[in-house]
């Protein structure tokens, strides 16, 4: 669906052993960055977690796009396996670099507008928070996004807890300080 949209750059975030998506080979020529790590937030056997160098690579993609734009508008496609967690975290990181003056809540509102099922990977966001010197504000705003998502779909909390993402559910705080319960 994106093949004829003038994509100039692609950021692929894939599992370590996944094959490159065949669909990308049909795209017109584009610059591509591929990162490989699992969509996990805690260590486990055989798990490759997102690391600082992965986040630095995402920041470098943004900086390259800004420096190479020369009056043109680059078109970046960001994708991961499911389009829910790693790619939406990357989108938030990219938006934070492109718009350093924008608040974290505005950044995550834009992510939700782009992808309504977004559930950005909290480890990626915590690393970006540190790398971009946002003093924990990205992680705090992420908790608000999680709360919105759990309000829309409370059953999602049980699924996430059962699949090792309970810490993210715990981040979903409502303004009065009460936890969202699934």
N, C-alpha and C positions, 0 to 999 in steps of 0.2 A: 504494500500500500504506500510505502514511502519512496519507492524506487524512482518515480518520475517527479519528485518534489524538489529537485535541485540540491540534494544533499551534497555538501562539500567535505564534511568531516564526519567520522563515525567514532564513537567511544563504545567499545564492546566490553562488557563485564561478564565473564563466563566462569563456570566451574573449571577447576584445574584440568580435568581430563576431557572436557567437552570439545567436540569438533567445532570448527568455525562454521557459523550458519551459512549454508549454501546460498541462501537468498542474497547475501551480501556480495557474492561473486558476480551477480547479475547487475549490480549497481554500476552507473557510470563511474569513472575514475574519481576517487576521493582519498583524503588522508585518513588513516585509521590508526587508532590506539587501542590495543587489546590488553586488558588486565584480567588475571586469572586468580580467583580466590572464591571460597565458599560463601554462601549467604548465611553465615552463622555469626553469633555475637559472643559465644564462649568457646573455650578450647574443648577439644575432644579428639579421640583417636582418628588420625588421618585428616583432620580438619585444617585447612589453610585459612586463617582468619584475615580479614582486611588489615593491612599494616599501614603505618605512616607513609611509606614510600608509594603505596597505591594512591593514597589521598594526594600526595605531592604530585603524582602523575596526572590526576584529574585537574588539579590547580594549574599545572603546566599546560594542559590542553586549553584551558580558558585563557591563560596568558598568551598563548600562541595565537588563538583566534583574535584576541584584541590587537596584538601587534601586527598581524598579517592582514587585517581587514582593509586597510587603505581605501576607505570610503565604500567598500562593498559590504554586503551583509552575508557573512558565512551562514550556512545552514547545517547545524549539528544534529545528528541522530544519536541518541544515547539509548542503549538497550542492554538488557540482561536476560536471563532465562525466562522469567515470568513477568518482568516489567512492573514489579510492585515494590521491591525493597532496595536492591543495589542500584538500579538505574534511577530511582526517585531520590535516593540519597545523593547520587552523583549530580542529579539535576539541581538539588538544593545547594550543593557545594559550588557548582558552576555559577548559579545565580548569585551566590554570595560574593564570588570573585568579580563577576560582571557588574554588580551593583553594590559596592562596598558600603554605601550610605543607607541602603535599604534595611529595615528592621528584619529580624529573624522571623517574626510572625508574618510579615509581608512575604518573605521568601517562601515559607511553607504554605501560605495561601495560594501563591502562584503555582507551587508544585501540585497542590490539590486541584487547581483549575486545569492543569495539564493532564493529570492522571488521577481520577477520582477515587481509585482504589489504592492510592499510595500508602505505603507503610515503610518509610525509609529505615534502613539498617542503622540502629542506634550506635553501633561501634564505629561505623564510617563517620557519622555525624560528630561523635565525641572526638575522634581524631582530627576532623576538620575544624572543630571548635578551637582546639589547641593550636593547630597549624595556622589558622587564620586570625588567631588572637581575639576571638570573640567572647572570651571569658565565661564560657558555659551557657551563653544566651541561646546558642543554636540547640543545645540539648534541652534546655527549658522549653523552648518553642516547639520542639519535637514532641515533648510530652503533651502539649496542647493539641497537636495534630492527632496523636494517638487517641486522646480523649474524644475528639470529634469522630474518629473512625469507629471507636467502640460504642459511642452513642448511636451511630447509624446502624451498626451491626454488632450487638452485644455478644453473639455466639462466637465471634471471631476471637474473643479473649480466651475461651476454653481451648480452641484449636491452637492458638499461639503458645499457651502454657504447655500443652501436650507435646509441642514440637520445639521445646527449648528456647522459647522467646518470652517467657514469663516476665523477665526483667523489663521488657518493653511495655508489657501490660501494666506493670507497676508504675511506670513513668506517667501513665495517663491520669493526671490529676485534674480535677475540676476546680474552678476558681475559688470555691469556698473551702478548699483543702481536703475534701472527701475523696476517697478513691473511687474510681469507676469499678463496679463489681460486675463480672460477667455471669 
